[in-house]
C-alpha cells in the first residue's frame, strides 16, 4: 500500500483511508466525464468509459474485502505495449481527433493503473490520472453536475494528500494502536473543513478573475447535437407519439415583468403541399450589420408608432438552430455577432453565433394602433395558395363561417370551432393515412398543435383569408427564484397568423389546453432550485467575462450606496451627540453591536470554548451518555468548583496526589471518592463508575464555601 511498498501485512487505518480517498478522486473524475454527456454518442468513447468504470468498481470491491483477485503485472505490461501501438492509429484513422485520442489514452492509463496499483509511485500516478480526467471533463462538460463532482474531487484530494503525509511520516516507526481507531474520523473532519475553506477562498477569488480558458479550448470541440424540440417546418402524417422533452432551450428575462403573456416566435411558414408547411424563402433576405453591438430592425416611421415598449434578455442553451426567438414586435437587437440575417419569412437568424450560452437583448413593442397598410396583391395571393385538398374541407370552412361579415369574424369562428370540438393529444396518428389533415378534421378529431394550426390556416384560406403557420415556443414557466422564464423543448408550439384588414397580421391559437398536463408537485419545486443553480452556472461561470465582472462591481457599488456607507462620518457625529434629533440609525447600531460581539468572542474564544465543554460534559454525565474521553472535561468541572471553595490544584500534581493532600473532612473525602471514580471511568471504561462519578459531582457541588482563616 502507499507509503509501505507492496502489501506484506494487513493494512491499517491510514492505509485504508488513503486508498479510499484515491478511489474517491478517481470516482469523482469518472462521474464528471460520464455526466458531461459528450461521451455517449460514439461507441469507442462508451467502451473506454464503461471499461474504466468497471475497473474502478472492481478495485473498490477489492478494497472493501468483497473480492480477492489480482491482475498479473505481465498482463498489464502487454496491454500497455499494445496500446502504444494503437494510440497513433487512434489519432490518425480511428478517432481522427488528437483531443479524443488523448482522452482515450487517459482512460487506458486509468484502467491499467487502477487494477495494478500497489506502491507509492503507483498511487501518485493514480492521483495524476484523476486530475487529468477531471481536467478533460472541464473542457467537454457544460453541466452543473461538474461543480458537484469538482467539490467531491477536491475533498478526496485533500484527504489523500493528508493521509499520504501521515504514511510518509510514520514509515519505519511504531504507531499507537489506540489512536489509529479514530484516525479516519479525524482525517474526515479535517478534510471537510479544509475543503470548505478552499472552496470559500476560490469562490471569493473567482468573481475577480474572468473565465478565459473556455475560449482557448472551444475550437477543439464539436457543436452540440441535442435536439431543441424546434424545427423550421411542420410535417403532418407521422405515426406514433410525440415524446415530451424537458431539456431547457433558453431562458428569458423581462426588465418589465408586467408584460402580458407572449409567445416566442422564430418564423412563419406560408407554403403547404398537403403534408408539410415550409418556407422556401426562409434563407432569403437582407444582412444587417450591428453598429457597436446594436442592430436596428425597423424603419424610422415604424419606430415612431405608439405602443407599449419593453426590453428582455434571452440566453440560449443547447440548440442546433440559428433562429432567434422573439416576443412582441422587435425594434432593436443587441447581439455579439458580426451579422444578423433578416429572413423574407419574417424572422431573424444569427448563423455565426455559438448555440451554447449565446445571449441577446431585444427592445420590442406591442403596437397600440392598428396597421392601415394593405397587404400587397402578390403577398395576398401567396398566402392564399392551397394544394388539392379534400372537398369536405372547403365545405366545412364555408359552413363554419356562414353569415360572417368580416375576415376577423371568420377567423374567430374557425378558432372557436376547433377549440370547442377537438381535443389535444400527443397521439396524433396510429396508422398511415392518405390525407392527414382530412383524417384529423373528420375522423381522428384529436392531435397536437401542428394539426390545429394547419387546420385553421387551411380553413382560412378556403374562405379567402390570407394565413400562415407561425412556429416557436410558448411563454414557458416563470422561476420566481431567478426572475427568468424557463422555456423547455416541451414548450415548442405552432399557431396561426391571419391577415385582417386594418389590423395586419393577427395572432390566433386554436390549440386547446392539454388535459393530461400534470399538476405541480414537490419535484417541480425542486426543479426550480435546480434551474436557479443552472442559471447561475451559465451566467456567472461559463459566461463570466469582463462584462459580468463590471456588472458585479456595479452591484457591489449599488449595495454600498443603498446602505449609505459614504455617510459614515455623519453617523459618527450623531453618536457623539445623542441629544440631537438625528440619533444613530439602527443599521449602524446593529453593525457596531455585531462588531463588538465578534471582538469579544474572538478575545475570549478559548475560555468560552472551555466553559462550553464543561457544560456539555456535565449534562452528558447526568444523562448517562458520557464517554471515557469526556472524563477529563468532568474533572475540569470539579476543579472549577473547588477553586470557588478555596482549593487550587497545582499543575504539577497528579489527580491522586491532589486528592491525598486535601484535609480530612467532607471536602477531602468527596474529592478522594470523585478521583477514584474518575480513574475507574476514564482508564477502565467502567460504566458503573460513571454513575458514581455523577453522584460524587453532585455532592461536591453542594459543599459549603470554606471560611477564611483569621490571620495569626
N, C-alpha and C positions, 0 to 999 in steps of 0.2 A: 504494500500500500504506500501511498505518498508519504515520504519522509522516512520510511523504514525499508525501502527496497522491496524485493519480492516477498510475498507473504510467507512467513515461516511459523507464525503463531496467530492465534485468533486476534482479529483487530479490536482495538479498544475504542472508547468513546470518541477520542479525537479523530481517529482514522475513519470511523463510520460517519461522523459528522462531515468530514472533509469530502468523502466520496459522495455523500448525499447532496452536498452543496454543488459539486461539479456536475452531477447528473441534473440538478435543477437548472443550472446555467444552460446546459445543452437542451433540456426540455423547453425552456423559455425561448431559446433561439429557434428551435424546430417549430414550435407553435406560431412564432412570429412569421416564419416563412410560409407555413401552411395556411395561416389566416390572411395572408396578403391576397389570395385569390388569383395570383398571377401564374401559379404553377399547376393549374387544373385544366389547362387546355391542350397540353402536349403530353403524349404517352411517356416519353422519356423523362420529363420532369416529374410526372406522377410516380414513375418507377423508382427514381432516386429518392424522392420524398418518402415513399412508403418503406423502402429499404432502410433508410436512416431511422425512421420511426420504429420499425421492428427491432433494429439493433438497440435503440435506446430502451425499449420495453424489456428486451432480453436482459440487458445489464441491470436494470432496476430490479427485476425479479431475482437475479443472481445476488445482488447486494442485499436483498431482503431475506435471502436464505431459502427461497422457494424453488430455485433451480440450482443445480450443481453441474456445470458444464464449462469446459474451457476450449477455446479455439486454438489449435496449434499455431505456433509462430510461423512455421514454414508455409502454411496456407495463406496467411496474411502477406508474407513476402512475395509469394507467387502472384497473388491478386494485385499487389502494388506494381510489379513488373509489367503485368498485362495492361493495367490502366495507363501506365506511362506510354505504352504504345497506342492506346486508344485515344488519349487526350488530343493529340494533333488531328486525328481523324474526326473527332467530335467537333473541333474548332473549324475545320476546313470543309467538311462534307455533311456531317450529320446535323448538328445544330446550326452551323454556318453563322455563329454568333459568338464572339470572344467572351462576352459577359456571361452568356448562358453556359458555355463550356467551362468557364472558371467556376461558376456556381455548382456545376456537376462535380468538378474536382473537389470543392469544399465538402460536398455531400459524401464523396468517396472517402476522403480522409476522416470525416465524421464517423462513417460506418466502420472503417477498419480500426481506428484507434480506440473506439469505444468498446470493442469486443476484445482488445488485446492489452489495454492499459493496465500496467502493474507498478511501474517505477515512478518516482517523482517527475522524471523527464516526460513520461507518457502523459501524466496528468497536467503538466504545464502545457503540453501541446494541445490537450483537450480544451483547456481554457482558451487558448488562442483560436482554435477552430470554432468554439462557441461564439467568440467575439466576431470572427469573420462572417459567420452565419447571420448574426444579428445585424451586422453592417450591410450585408446583402439584402436582408429584409427591409432595412430602412430605405433602400433605393427603390425596391419594387413595390413597397406597401404604401397604400394611401388610406388605410383603415385606422379607425380609432383604437382597435384592438392592439395595434402595435404598441401604443403607450402602456397598456396593461402589461404586456409581456416584457417591455423595456424595464418597468419598475420591478417586476419579478426577477429579471436577469440581474439588475443592479443589486438587489438584496442577496441573491445567491452568490454573486461575485464577491461581495464584501465578506460573506460567511466563509467562502472558500479561501480567500486570502488570509483572513484572520486565523482559521484553523490550520492553514499551511504554515503560518509563522509559529504557531504553537508546536506543531510537529517538528519543525526545524530546530526549535529551541530545546526540546526535550529529547532529541536524538542522542542515544547513548547514555541517558540518565534514567534514574528510577523516579517514578511519579507516585504520589499518594493516591491510593485506590479510592479512598473515601471521597475525595474531591472530584474524581472523574465522573461520579454518578450524576452530578448536577452540572457538568461542563456543557452538555448540549443545550440545556435551558438557558444558561448564562450567555453562551455564544449566540443563541437565537435572540435574546433580548438586546444584546449589543448590536447584532446585525440590523434589527428593526430600527433602533434609534439612529444608527449610522446612516441607514438608507433614507430615513425621513429627513435627516439633516442635509444629506447630499441633494435630495430632491428639492428641498426648500431653497437651498442656495442656487441650484441650477435654474429653478423657476424664476427666481429673482433676477438672475443674470440674463435669462433668455430674452426677456422683453426689451433689453437694451442692445441685443445683438441680432439684427435681421438675418433670417434664414437665407443662405446663398448656395448651399451645397446642392439643393434640388435642381437649380438651373444648370449646374455643371454636369449633371447626370442625365438630364431629360432627353438628350439626343441619342442616348443608348437605348431608350425604352420604346416599345411599340405602343401605339394608341390603344385605348380600351375598346373592347369589342362588346361591351354589355349593351343589351337592348334597353331602350328607354321607354318602350311602350308607344312611341310616337312614330308615324310614318307619313310622308307627304303624299299619300294616296289612300283611297278607300277601296277595298276589294271585297265584293259580296260573294256568296255561294260557297264559302269554305265550310267543310263538315267538321263538327267537333265542338268542344267547349273552349271558350277563351279563358286562359288562366290568369288569375289576379296576380299582378306583380307589385310587390310592396317596396321595391327599391326607390330611393329618393332620386328624383330627376333634377330638381332645382329648389332653391329657397328664394323667397321674395319678401322684401320688407318695405312697407309704405311709410313715408315720413308723416303722412296724414292718415291715421287709422280709421277715420270716418268715411273713407271711400267705400261706396256700395260694392256688393258682390260683382266681380268681373271675371270673365274668362280670359285665359292666356292663349291668345291667338297666334298661330305661326303663319298660316297661309290659307288661301281659298282655292277650291277645285271647281272648275267650271265645265269640264268635259266629261261626258258619260257615254259608255259604249254598251250599256245593259248589264255589265258585270263590275265595272271599275270606274271610279271617279278619279280623275287625274288632271294635271295641268301641263300641257306641252310648252307653256310659256314660263314655267316656274324658274328656269335658269336664264331667262332673258330680262334685261333691264339695265339701268344705269349704275355706274360705280360712283360711290360717294367717298370722298377723302376727308378724314377728320382734320379739323383745324384746332391744334392744341388739345386733341382728345375729344372734341365736341363735333357732332355731325348734325347739320340742320336738315330735317326731313321734309318740312312743308315750306311753301312759298310765303312771302310776307303777307299777302292778302288773306291767306288761310290762318296765319298766326294771329291776325288782328280780330278774328271772330270771337265773340264772347263764349264763355264756358267755364266749367269748374276745372282748374288746373291742379295737378298733383304730381308728385315725384316718387319713384320707387327704385329699389335696387334689386337686381337678380343675380344669384350665384348658381351657376350651372355645375352639375355633377354627373359624371359617367354617362354622357350622351354622345352617341356617334353622329348625331345630326348637326348640321351647321346653321339651322334656322334659329332666329331669336324669337322668344316667346314674349308677347307684348300685350298689355292690358290698356284699354282705352284707345284714344287716337294719339299716337306718338308725335311729338313736335321736335324734340331734340334727343339725341342719343349720345351719351358719354361712354366711350369704349376704348380700350387699349389695343387697337388693331389698325393696321395701315389702310384698310379699305373695308367698306360696307357695301354690299350689293343689294340694290333695291329691285325686287322682282316685279315683273309685269302682273303677276298674280297677287299683288298687294301683300307682300311680305318682305322681310329683310334677312339677309344671310351674312355670316362672317366666316368665309372659307379658310382664313389663315389663323384662326384662333384655336387654342387648345380646348378640348372638351372637358377636362377636369379642372375645376376651380376657376373657370372663366366667369368674370363678373362684368356687368354693365349697369349703367344708371339711365333711366328714361324719364324725361319730362313730358307728360301727356296731359290730355284734356278730355272732358266729357262735354261735347258741344251742346250749348244751350239752345241755339236757334236751328231750325230745320234747314236742310240744303235745298235751295231752289234751282240748282243747276240740273238740267235734264241729262238723262243717260244718252250718250251718243248712239245713233242708229246701229252702227256696226257692233258696238258692245251689247246693245239690246238683243240683236239677232244672235250674237254669240251665246248669251246666257238664256236663250230660248230653245236652243237646239236639243233635239231628242232623237235617240235611235228608234228603231222599230220596237214598239212596246205592245204589251197585251192590250187589246181594245177595251177590256174591262177597266184598265187603269184610267183611260181617258173618260169613260163613262162615270167612273167613281168620282173623279175630280169635278166634273160638271154637276153631279148630284149633290156633292158636299157644298159647293159654292153657289148653288141656285138661289137667285134672289139677292146676292151680294152686290152692293153698289160701287165698291171701290176695291182696288188691289189690297189695301190694308185689311179690309173686312174679309176678303177671300183668304188671305194668309192666316188671319186669326181663326177662321173657321176650320181650316185644314189642321192647324196646330191643335186646336181643342179636340177635333175628332180623333186624332192619333193619340192624344193624351188620355182620352176617355174610353177608347175601345180596344186598346192594345196593352200588353204588359211587358215589362222589362225582363230579359233573361239572357244569360251568357250562353245558353244552349240554343244557338240560332237554328242550325240545321242538323238533323240526324241522318240525312241521306243526300245524295247529289240530286239536283233539280235542274230543269232546263232554263227556268226564269226565276232567279232567287227573289227578285222584287215582287213579282206576282204571287209567288208562294207565300211571302211574308204578308201581303195585303189580304189574301183571300183564303189561305189555308192555315199557315202557322200562327199568325196573329200574335207573335211574340218575337223578341230579338233584342239586340243591343243598339247602342246609339247610332252606329253606322247605318243600320236598316231604317231607323226612324228618320234620320236626316236625309237619306237617299229618297225615301218615300215622299217626304214633304217637298223636296226640291223637284222631283218629277211631277207630282200633282200640281205644283205651282206652274211649272212650265206648260202643263197640259191645258191650263186656263189662261195662258199668255201673260204670266207674271215672271219676269226675269229672276233667276235664283241661282245660288251656288252653295256648295258644301264647305264650311269652314272647319279646320282641324286644329287641334291644340290640346289644352288641358282645362279642367275645371279649376275653381279657385284654390282648392286644396284645403288643408286644415291649419288653423291658427295655433301656434305654440305660444302660450302666454308667458312661458319661462324665458323666451328669447326675443319675442316681438316679431318673429319671422313666420311667414306662411310656408308650410311644407307641402310641396307638390310631388306626388309619387307617380310611378308608372301606371298604377291603377286608376289615376285621375285622368288618363287620356280620354278625349271626348271629341265628338263631331256634332255640329249644329248647322243651322241654315241661315243664310243671309239672303233676303229678298229685297229687290229694288222697289221702293214705294215712292211715287212722285211726291215731291215736297218734303220728303224725309231722307232720301238717299238709301243707302244700304242699311236695312233694318234687321236686327237680330231676332231669330226665333229658335226656340229649343223644344221640339216635340217629344223628346225622350222622357218618359215617366220615371219617377224615382225607383230605385232598386228595392223590391220588397224583402230581399234577403240580406240587406245591409245589416251587419251585426251591431248590437248595442255596445256602448262604451264599457270597457272593462278595466280592471286593475292593470292588465297588461298594456292597455292603451296609455294609461298614465305613466307607466314605466318607460314606454317608448318615447314619451315626450322628454323625459330626462335624458334618455339615450340620444335623442335628436339634438337636445341642447348641447350635450358634450360633443357631438359630431360637428355642430356649427362652430363651436369654439375651436375645435381641432382644425377645421378648414380655414377659419378666419384668422386665427392667431398663431397657427403652427405652419401648415402647408402654405398659406398665403401671407405669412408675416414678412413684410418688406419695409422699406423706408417709409412708405405712406402710412402703414399701420403703426410704425414707431412714432411718427409725428402725431397720429391720431391719439395714441396712448398718452403722449406728452401733453396734448391739449386737454384730454380728460382729466389728467392729474392737476393741471393748472386750473381748470374749472372747479374741481373739488376744493382746491386750496382757496379760491376766491369765495366759494359758497360758504366755507367755514370761516371766512374773514380772517385768515392768518395775518394779513397785511395790517390789521388793526391792533396787533399785539401791544404796541406802546400805549394806545388808549386804554386797553384793558388794565395794564399795569398802573396807569394813573388812577383809574377808577378804584383799584384795590387799595391804593394809598389814601383815598378819600371816601370812606364808606358812608359818610353822611350825605353825599351828593345824590342827586336824583338818579343819575346813571350808575347804578350799582353794577358789580361784576356780573357778566352774563353767565347763565347756567352752564353753557358748554365749557367755559374757562374753569369754572369751579369744579366741574366734573373731571376736567383734564388734570388740574392740579392735584385733586384728590387721588386720581389714579396714579400719577407720577409719584406722589408721596407714598402711597401704599406699596408701589413697586420698589422704591428705595428702601423702605423699612423691611420689606420681605427679603430683599437681597442682603441687607445688613445682618439680619438675624436668621438667615435661612438655616444655618446649622442647628441653632437652638430650637427653632420651630420644628425642624425635622426630627430632632431628638425627642421633643415633647410629643410629637405625633406618634412616634414608635412606642413610647412608653404608654400612651393612652390606648392604642390599639392592642398592645401586648397584654395589658391588664384586662381588657374586655375579652380577648380570646381565652385568657386563663380562666376567667369566671364562667365562660360558656363551655369550657372543656374542649375547646378547639385549638389550644396552643400546641405547637410542635417543639421538640427539644431545642431547636435553634432560637426559639423565642425566649428561652430561659434567661439569656443574657439581658434582654430588654426588661424582663420582670425583675431581675436583680438590680438593675439601674433604678427601677421604681422604688424598691425597698431602700436603696441608698439615699434617694431623694427624700424619702420620708424620715430617715434617720438624721439627715442634715437639718431638717426642721426641728428635730428633737434635740439637737445639740451634739450629735456624734458624727465625726467626719472620718471616713476611711482613707488612710494614706494610700497613694497609688502603688507603693512598693509592697504592700501587704497582700497576701492571698485571701480569698474569702474565709477560709478556715482560720487563718491567723487573726483576722479582724474579729471574727465571732468569739474566738477564745479570749481576746484581751478585753472584751466588754465586761463591766462589773456584774456581779451576781444580782439577780433580781428579775423583775418582769421583762425588762427590755433585753437583757442578756440572754435569758432562756428563750425568748421569742426569736431572736436573731440566730441563735445556735440551731434551733429547730428548723428555721427557714433555710439555713445554709445546708443542713443535712438533706432536706428535701430537694434543694436546688441541685446538689451534686447528683443525687439519685435520678432526677428527671433529665438533667442536661447530658450527663455522661452515661447514664444507664438506660435512658428512654423508658423509665418505669411509669406506666400510666397512673398507678396509684399515688406515686409521688407528686404528680401534677395536682391531684385533689388536695393532698396535704399542703402543697405549696400555696394554693389559693387560701386555705384556712389560716395558715401562718401569716399570709399577707394581710388578711382582714384583721387579724389580731394586732399586727404591727401598726396598722392604720388607726386603731383605736387607742394606742398608747398615749398617755398624757405627756405634755411637754415637761422636760427636765427643768426644775427650778434652778436659777443661777446661784452658785455658791458665794457666800459673803467673803470679802477679802480678809485675809489674815494679817 
